[in-house]
């Protein structure tokens, strides 16, 4: 699920990390951490699972959501 224009993470600043956790991304997408995990598992977010943790590629997420840095 991609948020509609202008409703994603108002006032939220993405951490300056190359890989983000579901906890980092949830506020930006106005979703729960579990919701972000499900989106990762479905392949709807640019993520890879390492051990039991999903990591979302920050640069690809910014590009996908057309966010300004």
C-alpha positions as CSV (number, residue, x, y, z in Angstrom):
1,X,0.0,0.0,0.0
2,X,1.4,3.3,-1.0
3,X,0.1,6.4,0.7
4,X,-1.9,8.9,-1.1
5,X,-0.3,12.2,-2.0
6,X,0.3,14.5,1.0
7,X,-0.7,12.1,3.7
8,X,2.5,10.2,4.2
9,X,4.5,10.9,7.4
10,X,3.6,14.6,7.8
11,X,6.5,16.0,9.8
12,X,8.3,12.7,9.9
13,X,12.0,12.6,9.0
14,X,13.5,9.3,7.7
15,X,16.6,8.2,9.6
16,X,19.9,8.7,7.7
17,X,20.6,5.0,7.3
18,X,21.0,3.0,4.1
19,X,18.7,0.2,5.3
20,X,15.6,1.0,7.4
21,X,13.6,-1.3,9.6
22,X,9.9,-1.7,9.6
23,X,9.8,0.4,12.8
24,X,11.6,3.2,10.9
25,X,9.2,3.1,8.0
26,X,5.8,2.6,9.8
27,X,5.3,6.3,10.8
28,X,6.2,7.4,7.2
29,X,3.5,5.2,5.7
30,X,1.0,5.8,8.5
31,X,0.9,2.1,9.1
32,X,1.6,-0.3,11.9
33,X,4.9,-2.1,12.1
34,X,3.1,-5.3,11.3
35,X,1.4,-3.7,8.3
36,X,4.8,-2.7,6.9
37,X,6.1,-6.3,7.5
38,X,3.2,-7.7,5.5
39,X,3.9,-5.2,2.6
40,X,7.6,-6.4,2.7
41,X,6.6,-10.0,2.5
42,X,4.2,-9.3,-0.4
43,X,7.0,-7.6,-2.3
44,X,5.3,-4.2,-2.3
45,X,8.2,-2.5,-0.6
46,X,11.9,-2.6,-1.6
47,X,12.9,-4.9,1.2
48,X,15.0,-8.0,2.0
49,X,14.7,-10.3,4.9
50,X,17.8,-11.0,6.8
51,X,17.4,-13.6,9.6
52,X,14.0,-12.6,11.1
53,X,14.2,-8.9,10.3
54,X,13.0,-7.0,7.2
55,X,15.3,-4.2,5.9
56,X,13.9,-1.6,3.5
57,X,16.3,0.1,1.1
58,X,16.1,3.8,1.9
59,X,17.0,5.1,-1.5
60,X,14.5,2.9,-3.3
61,X,11.8,3.7,-0.9
62,X,12.4,7.5,-1.3
63,X,12.3,7.0,-5.1
64,X,9.2,4.8,-5.0
65,X,7.3,7.3,-2.8
66,X,8.7,10.3,-4.7
67,X,9.8,11.9,-1.5
68,X,12.1,14.9,-1.4
69,X,15.3,14.5,0.6
